[in-house]
Amino acid sequence: MYKNPSAKRLHRLALGISLALLAPTNLMAATSTENAYLEQRHHFNIAPQSLPDALLSFTQQAGLRLSFDSGLIPDDTPSPGLHGEMSVQSALTRLLAGLNLTWERQGDGSLMLLRGPEQAQSVLLQNTLVVDHGALPQGNTRYDSEHLQSMPIRQGQITEALRQHPAVSFDRNSLSSKTPADLAAENVSINGAKYWDNRFSVDGVSMNNDINPGGRTVAANSSFTDLPANTSQGMNLDISLLQSLEVYDSNVPAEYGGFTGGVIDAQTRQPKRELSGSLSMSIARDSWTEYHIDDRYRDDFYDSGAADGNADSQPKFRTLTYRATLEGHPSENLGLIGSVVRRQSDIQDKNIYARDQANNGVSAPTRTDLAQTIDNLFLKGVWQVSDRLTLGSTLNYAPQEAEYFNINTLDGSFEMESGGLQTIFNADWQGGWGTWHHILGWSELEQSRQKGADYFKAWYYSADKDWADPTQRWNAAMEGSYGNIEQTQKRLGYDLKLDLQPFQFATTQHNVKLGVNLDRTKASYGRDKEYIQANGVDLIATGTCTTASGRLDSEYCSASPVLANPFTPWADGQGQMFRRLYYYVPGEIEAEQDSLAVFVDDSIQWRNLSVRAGLRAERNDFAQDLNLAPRLVLSWDVLGNGGTRLIAGANRYYGRDIFDVRLRQGREGLRYYALRDTATLEFGERVLAARNTTNLADLKTPYDDELTLGIEQVFFDTLFALRYVQRNGEDQLHRRPASNDGSRPDLATTYYEYTNDGSTDSKHYYLTITPLRTLSLYGTHTDGSLSFSWSDIESSNRSYDDDFDETLVLYKGKPIRAYEIPVDNFTRPWSARLVASTRIPALNLTLGNFINWRDGYSQVIRNGRTPYQGQNIYNYVEKDIGSALTWDMRAGWELPLGKTEAAFVNLDVGNLLNRRNTIGSSSSTSLTAEIDYELGRNYTLEVGYRF
């Protein structure tokens, strides 16, 4: 481990940059005039239809714009459709086969169809907002870059864009009015699955942080050994760098594994051919924000007297985001893009000491500002070596830091550090059999507590320990932090995929994709230097601090008379010393895992029937089980014209292993204590403080079985898509308390076992309505979609650190087991979403709107105990929470300054109507606790320049 966190980060960055730039710079000998843009590969699934409609589907699936003269292609020109993965150039060539047409790349990156040398008056086919209408299978949604840039996404986070997706649910506190300055990515649940078990990937390579994404809620300043759970998305990637964001919520191809929820794959942009760039700055602040606070606690929120080391309330803040991008082609074949993004929130005037203590003569600093920062350095190179070989490398360095402090404590500041570094190398070779894809990825992520003092001491007040409130009887003069802990995850992975050339077998057409994945992951938990804990409960009186050996103990002994009023009898004029110290020794606990996966997918077309049949086999050396995950989707084009389709699917998805459960084994072996001899004042030998409290059974890999049914109907150029998704999760991770009968001397008297007793069952209905053509009125052009969802979710646990609790409780007056209490987070029974983007070319104005309605729900609250059959058991009741409606909007305006230059302004308005949306009770054990609300109307302003 690195003793200097800054040196550690610099080492990671230097290593990543050198690796990312190695491939392109060593291979610049070959030349080619092929346009790398046209060689980008996509999976196309375009049904037979008219050629203009087929070209519209082509633009949506390729993520580009295409223009042509309105009379160039008659509306009744037929197209046989297109299926399989191929380059943009190959796909367009096939669609235009037999026609005297060509195309030309325009300065804005779009393509224009031409006949002969003359360019005609053109009509632009714009991208629709969400591609999910026959061209993509049900369960697959793609948001293109134009849509992502037009929508109100306040902080530029990937998960913010997912709010538009009907199958994605968020933590109910994610829009809390108390914490508008928080920068961490949100956790999401897809189709009712656990929020930590989605697959986040960049260009197909995982960026999940599996150290502890679903652990117990632990404050950063509340434990000597445990850290807060990290988000499942291991690092930040600004959406300005994305070509598209693809979401698989059901019917996921066999190519993807390591999830029970869904797949979120961010495809990064290709470098533009012309030298281009942009600079921008955005700001949000408390004076631009309407807070909705429980009226009973409003005064306390704005003028709190409590110490707040976690910034749980943020009435004063400012968030700034800086973005700079430069890209282009230094040579005909080599494209480069570089971007720097810095996002920082300053949360002001937090109380270190409670006001009643600060007003009683505290001499230590009593107030401070806290900062949260996310940096994002992105580099990408793409080299078209020949017409058959493309090489690329990507680096994403995204460290994240958040400042905290221990309350009522001197020198109690520290930082939580997360994020990390990811590098990707890829090579695509178009061979005789098909296209070979090689991807090598390496990442180093963390969830660590750093920059804190290596001690904690809790003294009584005295003339020597005089920085605190003298009236406090307990732990009055505290100093230090809870210690530095480094948790890291290093992953090296290699993917080999082969897209075979489409082939005919009898009367069927086949598109086969197969591949193999090798992955080695190493996670660690540890300290790089000794940490000492001295508790106030271990203070005893003393008249001297000189030991029998003549050494003066000034660190853990003070002869200055105690001036406070201790709970235990204390002789007048006596000082204080600690009779016991706890030592957290340097050391590291490691867990390694090697995994192997192979898959095959065959997309079969027979007449009007499409079948995608796949199988994924996975094995790792921890669970040591061979997991077989079949995938099957059938789609029947009833009339053969794409107007009516029936879809059905049956799939299995296996999740990932969480490293925290293994890193807990042996953690107690790093903690010792020593007792002071009251005669000599010397500390004795160190003794192990506790035995192991974690035991792992023979664990299996959790999995979800899925059944889907759907129908798609095109009516008046509008797609109506109705689908049903059923999920049954089995072998999910649970924790059970256990008693040691003495047969395991390595375990504590009471310890915890992790088992596969958990389960989840959910049912979901979705209706999505998407116009297939742009609505053009009075010089405006609008695209949009409307979706409705209904969900019913049952789960035996919320976290793998929740105990599998079989205790009898009362729920709504009926006896049930505790694990049967209904889920009340990451779910709303009903929801509706309207997404729309309007372009007004005459004003250079774009308006993006997102309206999100969520039905009310019943929050489960424990309301004391109730007699039942001779015992007092916990009584759970429901608290009805009303529905919520938010309207978010982005107004984007450009001022052209030349042919390729423009200044721009984006104004995001969250909760435009300033609705007072209720989140629920702040406590799960009180019906009268403070009520939390979502954030009111808020503004984020971005100004910038692009060329």
Salt bridges, closest charged atoms under 4 A:
ASP53 OD1 - ARG773 NH2 2.64
GLU85 OE2 - HIS437 NE2 3.55
GLU85 OE1 - LYS513 NZ 3.12
ASP108 OD2 - ARG65 NH2 3.37
ASP197 OD1 - ARG656 NH1 3.55
ASP210 OD2 - ARG491 NH2 3.06
ASP210 OD1 - ARG656 NE 2.96
ASP226 OD2 - ARG216 NH2 3.10
ASP226 OD1 - ARG664 NH1 3.28
ASP226 OD1 - ARG667 NH1 3.07
ASP238 OD2 - ARG323 NE 3.03
ASP238 OD1 - ARG343 NH2 2.72
GLU246 OE2 - ARG142 NH2 3.50
ASP249 OD2 - HIS165 NE2 3.47
ASP249 OD1 - ARG723 NH1 2.82
GLU255 OE2 - LYS497 NZ 2.60
GLU255 OE1 - LYS513 NZ 3.04
ASP294 OD2 - ARG296 NH2 2.75
ASP295 OD1 - ARG298 NE 3.96
ASP295 OD1 - ARG916 NH2 3.73
ASP303 OD1 - ARG355 NH2 2.73
ASP308 OD2 - LYS350 NZ 3.08
GLU327 OE2 - ARG269 NH2 3.06
GLU332 OE2 - ARG273 NH1 3.55
ASP346 OD2 - ARG318 NH2 3.85
ASP349 OD2 - LYS316 NZ 3.26
ASP375 OD1 - ARG342 NH1 2.72
GLU401 OE2 - ARG9 NE 3.83
GLU415 OE1 - LYS451 NZ 3.34
GLU417 OE1 - ARG9 NH2 3.17
ASP428 OD1 - HIS437 ND1 2.95
GLU444 OE2 - ARG12 NE 2.92
GLU446 OE1 - LYS8 NZ 2.92
GLU446 OE2 - ARG9 NH2 3.19
GLU446 OE2 - ARG12 NH1 3.35
ASP464 OD2 - LYS465 NZ 3.52
GLU486 OE2 - LYS8 NZ 3.59
ASP499 OD2 - HIS437 NE2 2.86
ASP499 OD1 - LYS513 NZ 3.90
ASP519 OD2 - ARG491 NE 3.70
GLU530 OE2 - ARG686 NH1 2.59
ASP538 OD1 - ARG579 NH2 3.57
ASP538 OD1 - ARG580 NH2 3.17
ASP553 OD2 - ARG676 NH2 3.00
GLU555 OE1 - LYS457 NZ 2.98
GLU590 OE2 - LYS522 NZ 3.25
ASP594 OD1 - ARG520 NE 2.60
ASP602 OD2 - HIS510 ND1 2.80
GLU618 OE2 - ARG616 NE 2.64
ASP660 OD2 - ARG664 NE 2.85
ASP660 OD1 - ARG667 NH2 3.62
GLU682 OE1 - ARG551 NH2 3.64
ASP704 OD2 - ARG727 NH1 3.46
ASP705 OD1 - ARG652 NE 2.63
GLU706 OE2 - ARG727 NE 2.82
GLU712 OE1 - ARG645 NH2 2.89
ASP717 OD2 - ARG773 NE 3.73
ASP746 OD2 - ARG744 NH2 2.91
ASP757 OD2 - ARG736 NE 2.50
ASP783 OD2 - ARG839 NH2 3.11
ASP801 OD2 - ARG216 NE 3.99
ASP803 OD1 - ARG735 NE 3.02
GLU806 OE1 - ARG736 NH1 3.36
ASP824 OD1 - ARG172 NH1 3.42
GLU878 OE1 - LYS812 NZ 3.82
GLU894 OE2 - ARG946 NH1 2.23
ASP908 OD1 - ARG890 NE 2.60
GLU930 OE1 - LYS178 NZ 3.19
ASP932 OD1 - LYS178 NZ 2.97
GLU934 OE2 - ARG854 NH1 2.57
GLU942 OE2 - ARG323 NH1 3.33
